Amino acid sequence: MPTRTAAQRREEAAREYDAFLASCPARQLLDRISDKWVTLILTALAEGPQRYSDLSRRIAGVSQKMLTQTLRSLERDGLLTRSVTPSVPVRVDYELSPLGQNLMPLISAIKSWAETHMTEVNAARTAYDVGAAVG
């Protein structure tokens, strides 16, 4: 049996990712990037680096706890970077990493699609609700 390098083993494992399997790491990543707060945070950061308070003001309805958790998870996944500038008070900026920038065309397209087709979705919901009430 030939010996494989660590890089070869990682490449082989990557070819075996299947998000339909519950244990697949790709499924966990899909779960993360499909979250509404992730979409809104990444879209806000696509405009350039921002401070925590800027993000908090920009994204209506996000709690401090949820914003903090989401920023940490995005940093962990390599989609954004956190820069601390020692000053009084300490300045913390968040910005998209190259990996996060690579994801943005997809995230922007989904956000744009939702905004463009909301009227049609609302009409479908109303028709469904009327049909469910009758049926």
C-alpha positions as CSV (number, residue, x, y, z in Angstrom):
1,M,0.0,0.0,0.0
2,P,1.6,3.3,-1.1
3,T,2.2,6.0,1.5
4,R,0.3,9.2,1.0
5,T,1.3,12.7,2.2
6,A,-0.9,14.8,4.5
7,A,-1.7,17.0,1.5
8,Q,-2.8,14.0,-0.6
9,R,-5.0,12.8,2.3
10,R,-6.6,16.3,2.6
11,E,-7.2,16.5,-1.1
12,E,-8.8,13.0,-1.1
13,A,-11.0,14.0,1.9
14,A,-12.1,17.2,0.1
15,R,-13.2,15.2,-2.9
16,E,-15.4,13.2,-0.6
17,Y,-17.4,16.2,0.8
18,D,-21.1,15.6,0.4
19,A,-23.4,18.2,2.0
20,F,-26.3,15.7,1.9
21,L,-24.5,13.7,4.7
22,A,-25.3,14.9,8.2
23,S,-21.6,14.7,9.3
24,C,-20.2,16.5,6.3
25,P,-18.3,19.8,7.2
26,A,-19.7,21.3,4.0
27,R,-23.2,21.0,5.5
28,Q,-22.1,22.9,8.6
29,L,-20.6,25.6,6.3
30,L,-23.9,25.8,4.3
31,D,-25.8,26.2,7.5
32,R,-23.5,29.1,8.5
33,I,-23.6,31.0,5.3
34,S,-27.3,30.6,4.9
35,D,-28.0,32.4,8.1
36,K,-29.7,35.8,7.7
37,W,-27.3,37.6,10.0
38,V,-24.3,36.2,8.1
39,T,-25.8,37.5,4.8
40,L,-26.4,40.9,6.2
41,I,-23.0,41.2,8.0
42,L,-21.1,40.1,4.9
43,T,-23.1,42.4,2.7
44,A,-22.4,45.3,5.0
45,L,-18.7,44.5,5.1
46,A,-18.6,44.4,1.3
47,E,-18.7,48.2,1.5
48,G,-15.4,48.2,3.4
49,P,-14.0,47.7,7.0
50,Q,-16.4,48.6,9.7
51,R,-16.4,48.8,13.5
52,Y,-18.7,46.7,15.7
53,S,-20.9,49.8,16.5
54,D,-21.3,50.6,12.8
55,L,-22.5,47.0,12.0
56,S,-24.8,47.1,15.0
57,R,-26.4,50.4,13.8
58,R,-26.6,49.2,10.2
59,I,-28.2,45.9,10.8
60,A,-31.6,46.5,12.3
61,G,-32.8,43.9,14.8
62,V,-29.5,42.1,15.5
63,S,-28.9,41.7,19.2
64,Q,-25.5,42.3,20.7
65,K,-25.1,38.6,21.5
66,M,-26.0,37.5,18.0
67,L,-23.8,40.0,16.3
68,T,-20.8,39.0,18.5
69,Q,-21.4,35.3,18.0
70,T,-21.8,35.7,14.2
71,L,-18.7,37.8,13.9
72,R,-16.7,35.3,15.9
73,S,-17.9,32.4,13.8
74,L,-17.2,34.2,10.5
75,E,-13.7,35.0,11.8
76,R,-13.2,31.4,12.7
77,D,-14.4,30.3,9.3
78,G,-11.9,32.7,7.6
79,L,-14.6,34.8,6.0
80,L,-13.6,38.0,7.8
81,T,-10.7,39.5,9.7
82,R,-10.7,41.4,13.0
83,S,-8.1,44.1,13.5
84,V,-7.5,45.6,16.9
85,T,-5.8,49.1,17.0
86,P,-4.5,49.9,20.5
87,S,-5.9,53.3,21.4
88,V,-8.2,54.7,24.0
89,P,-10.8,53.3,23.6
90,V,-9.5,50.3,21.7
91,R,-10.6,50.3,18.1
92,V,-11.7,47.0,16.5
93,D,-12.4,46.8,12.8
94,Y,-13.9,44.0,10.8
95,E,-13.4,43.4,7.1
96,L,-13.9,40.7,4.6
97,S,-11.0,38.3,4.1
98,P,-10.1,37.2,0.6
99,L,-12.2,34.1,1.2
100,G,-15.1,36.3,2.2
101,Q,-14.7,38.5,-0.8
102,N,-14.8,35.4,-3.0
103,L,-18.1,34.5,-1.4
104,M,-19.7,37.9,-1.9
105,P,-21.0,37.6,-5.5
106,L,-23.1,34.7,-4.4
107,I,-24.3,36.4,-1.2
108,S,-25.1,39.6,-3.1
109,A,-27.0,37.7,-5.7
110,I,-29.2,36.0,-3.1
111,K,-29.9,39.3,-1.3
112,S,-30.7,41.0,-4.6
113,W,-33.0,38.2,-5.7
114,A,-34.9,38.3,-2.4
115,E,-35.3,42.1,-2.7
116,T,-36.4,41.9,-6.3
117,H,-38.9,39.0,-5.9
118,M,-40.5,39.9,-2.6
119,T,-43.7,41.0,-4.2
120,E,-44.1,37.7,-6.0
121,V,-43.2,35.8,-2.9
122,N,-45.8,37.7,-0.9
123,A,-48.4,37.0,-3.6
124,A,-47.6,33.3,-3.5
125,R,-47.9,33.3,0.3
126,T,-51.2,35.0,0.2
127,A,-52.5,32.6,-2.4
128,Y,-51.3,29.7,-0.4
129,D,-52.8,31.0,2.9
130,V,-56.2,31.6,1.2
131,G,-56.1,28.0,-0.3
132,A,-55.1,26.5,3.1
133,A,-57.9,28.4,4.8
134,V,-60.5,27.1,2.3
135,G,-59.1,23.5,2.0
